[in-house]
Amino acid sequence: MKIDEKGPFEDGANPKKEQLGKFTTDNNGEYLTTDQGLKINDDQNSLKSGERGATLLEDFILREKITHFDHERIPERIVHARGSGAHGVFELYKPMAKYTKAKFLNETSIKTPVFARFSTVAGSKGSTDVARDTRGFAVKFYTQEGNYDLVGNNMPVFFIQDAIKFPDLIHAVKPEPDREFPQAASAHDTFWDFISLMPESMHHIFWTMSDRALPRSLRMMEGFGIHTFRFINDEGKSHFVKFHWKPLQGVMGLAWDEAQRISGKDSDFHRKDLWEAIDSGHFPEWELGVQIVPQEDEHKFPFDLLDPTKLIPEEMVPVEIIGKMTLNRNPDNFFAETEQVAFHPGHLVPGIDFSNDPLLQGRLFSYTDTQISRLGGPNFHEIPINKSIPDVTNNQRQGIHRTQINTGRVSYHPNSLGGGCPFQAGQAEGGFNSYEERIDSVKIRKRSKSFFDHFSQPELFYNSLSKHEKRHLQNAFSFELGKVKTVPIRQRVVNMLLEIDESLAKIVGDNLGLIASRLPQPITGSIPADAKLEDYHSFKGDLDLKEAPSLSMSDKLQKDIKARKIAFLVADGVDDKAFTEVKKHICELDATVIIIAEKQGFITTKAGDQFPIDESLLTAASVVFDAVYIPGGEGVKNLCSNADAVHFVAEAFKHCKPISADGSGIELLQKSLNEEAIKGEGICTSGKLEDFIEDIKQHRFWSREETPDVPA
Ligand code: HDE
């Protein structure tokens, strides 16, 4: 597609959808054919010598089908193998010309098509969605100037400072190489062995031990570009920029016990949630925000902007909201789109450039390199999901799976036979120019001293968490280290915690039967080679900030109850008014009601109306719901004697979820919970629907964790 200035991107037109449409087929009403387009007359029997005879080699239809099947797998991604994707659109709120010349960040009339893929990092393609892990948050913008990829995570910092440590980090977290377990889990010796020897990983570790690592939904997590990038404006002036995605669905997490149970009950929990939300028209939205730092302020921070283990607290540099991404279309085919999409932090457009962050610099090599083996050659940019909207016009011609047919005898530059085409584009024609940065340096394999403060930002993060978030983080450290078999590894981590927060080190140490003590000597590489032992703590920068509320999830709740899933526990004879009114109201608020009864089929209300049952107690689990409602009715007594129903309620309580009961529905509450629990927060027996709705908005009542536990 030839792109004129703005044309195809304006007002509702979606050039990416049109482009994909050319490669999309629909079998509806068509005859079955071979890969050569030959109509097939019998797809049930292979060609044999006689009805009971051996199969003939000649059967090209059988051979073609089996051969294709034999080769249906491609290598999974080395990291981020498990992912879910969706199409959408990015709309700009305000022109950013002051900072960047990127066209899609300049014209508010432009609607840029996007494809987003969310992923876990450590697990294989078929692993659980709800492992404790960082999540990938990758967005491909199909702009009129070519593809721009923002390949980020749901946490604003990373484990390591230099790309050269990435293979080590991933080898440590992946299943151990001799035994190939544990799958999709960091709670094992090799991971914590590495971490315990890498103080720079502490900040990211604090994020992964927090509830950020257990998102309630992919729709409910923030995204971060992590590295410092550059915006370049029309005059060639550079500003540093950090990218943020802020979900309009709020930022909410799961309980760890709940996450583990979901892994058994519904390991596709996140993938299904994203699919269903989009399918039912509850399109998830994120606002794009930027933190902008003038070039001249580069050294004004008590940390290095090039260090990917550091964030710029929003309290220091506010996030400016500039646009919104809406995911509004599920992929037509998982393999063709979500599996074959190839992101790369080096896919840039004019107006955006890199910084010298040594982690980012290494990434710039890795992504194309990995696509070549994963997608089978250098032409993966021709796969429809990866194709840019502007035509690709260069001198590349060959390689495995080449589909583009370039005409003419000229495939080199400079040339006279082709009239000098394709031309190099000057700035005025939108040609990309790397930012010209003055560098006077020696070639050296060393880290800057400004990278050696490993502890003040995890301390800030911990101080900024609410009471329940702190508790969850303490428990997460205790759980993960509890799964580590080698005691000296546990001890090293507990000792390292002491450098960050004494009370945390004590709590985790107590849980593990260990006493935290000061590190006898700095860990190799954690301070500059020429520094002395007594200098160890001198690298701790002064943040001049004791708490940063922006780092906590606790005040980032969803403002409504859209797309939340509410379980209705019902039995025959249910009270019509309570059942239908609450159901109607909740559906009007765009939440989903799932009717659960003892067995599948229909329930009959007291007045004799019938409603289809969505799930029986044999298949349903409280862990996949946001709240529970028990309407009254004569059948409640049956639920009271059903162990699964009693467990359902007790388990929802244990995971701090809102529960509401009307009329005799309260009997099931009494059967499942003790008196004190029923009187507590988030249990609604007032019969007032507004109270229940407010409770659902609240999402969780974490203070329940402080009361004696419910054996669920
Ligand atoms: Fe990646 N990363 N990464 N990464 N990364 C990949 O590329 C790599 C890093 C991120 O949905 C791979 O296509 C290195 C940071 C996401 O397809 C690979 C280093 C951040 C995805 C790779 C990093 C990310 C990947 C594997 C350290 C957040 C999934 C498959 C120098 C800013 C993209 C692939 C998708 C995927 C390399 C660190 C985000 C191997 C070498 C930091 C979201 O190329």
Residues whose N, C-alpha, C, O or C-beta is under 5 A from the ligand:
A	BS01	HDE	R77 I78 V79 H80 R117 S119 G136 F137 A138 V151 G152 N153 F158 A163 F166 F224 G225 I226 V341 F343 L359 G362 R363 S366 Y367 T370
